[in-house]
Amino acid sequence: MGVTKTAKSFIDQFVAMVTGDDAKATAEKVFRQRTAGLKTHLSNAEGNLVDKEEAVTSANEAVTVARLNRGSVIEDRDMYVRNLISRKESVLDAKESLASHKALIASLQEELDM
């Protein structure tokens, strides 16, 4: 006597319940979890990208303000130079943070595309 489609489905479900998920079912679950996790992190990272870009813009604006000594007469040249250098270092830090963040986004996207 052959096994009907309904019987095969029942038997497969019964075996899965008794033995637990088979490797294919586990792989499918892991793939869905992996994809959901990567998409979530990618979406968050893309949202944070705007903040990183704005930080670079703000840091550049701060250099301009420091360079012009806030429109005031320079009374302490050492303080002026220290302030200018500090603002320029802030630009470098913001650019490094942005580049690192873009690399993270590219890495997440690459992993998602696999």
N, C-alpha and C positions, 0 to 999 in steps of 0.2 A: 504494500500500500504506500503510495507516494505522500509526501508531506505537502499540504496545501499552503498557500501564501499566508493565510491567517495563522496556521499552526506554526510556520517558520517564524513569523513575527513574535508569536507567544513564546516559542522556545528561545529565541534570541533575547527577549526581554527577561525571561526567567533566568537564563544563564548569566546575563549581565547582573541581575540582582543577587544571585547566589555568589558569583565570583568577583563581583565588583566591576568597575569600568574596565573595558579592555584598553589596550594601548592606543587604538585609534580614537576612542572617545576621550581619553586623557589628553592626547595630543591636540584634539580639537578644542578642549577646554583651555589648555595652556595657550594655544594660539589666540583664542578670543581674549583671554586675560592680558596677554602680551600686547596685542593690538590696542585694546582699550587703554592700557597703561601708557603706551607710547603716544597715542593720540591725545590723551589728557595732558601729559607733560609737554608735548609739542605745542598744544594750544596755549598752555600757560606761558611757555617760553616765548611764543610769538607775541602774546599780550605784553610781556615784560620788555620786549624789544623796544617798544615805544618809549618806555622809561629810560632805557639805556641810551637811546638816541637823544632824548631830551637832556640827559645828563651831560653829554658831549657839548650840546648847544649852550647849555647854561655855563659850563666850564669855560668855553670860548668867550662868552660874554663877560665872565668874571675877569678874564685876562685883559680885555679891552678896558674895563673899569679900572683895574689895577694899573695898567699902562698909562692911563690918563689921570691917575691919582685921584680918582673920583671928582675930577674937575677942580681940585684944590692945589694950592702951592705946596711943593715938596719941602717939608720942614725937616724931615729926617731921611737922608738919602739911603742909609743902611736899611731902615725899615721899608722904604719904598722898594728897594731891590729884593729884599727878602719876601715881601708880599707878592711882587711880580713873579719871582721864581716859584713860590708856593702855588700860585694860580696856574702857571704853566705846567707844573707837575700834576696838578689836578686834571688838566686836559689830557695829559698822557695816561693817567690812571683811568679816566673815563673812556678813552679810546681803547685801551687794553681790555677793559671790562666789556665794552661793546663787541670787540673782535672775538673775545672768548665766548660771549653769549651767542654770537652768530655761528661760531663753530659748534656749539652745543646744539643749536637748531638744525644745522646741517647733519650732524651726527644722528640726531633723533629721526630726521626725515629719511636718511639713508637706511637706518635700521627698520623703519616702517615699510620702506619700499622693498625690502628683501623678501 
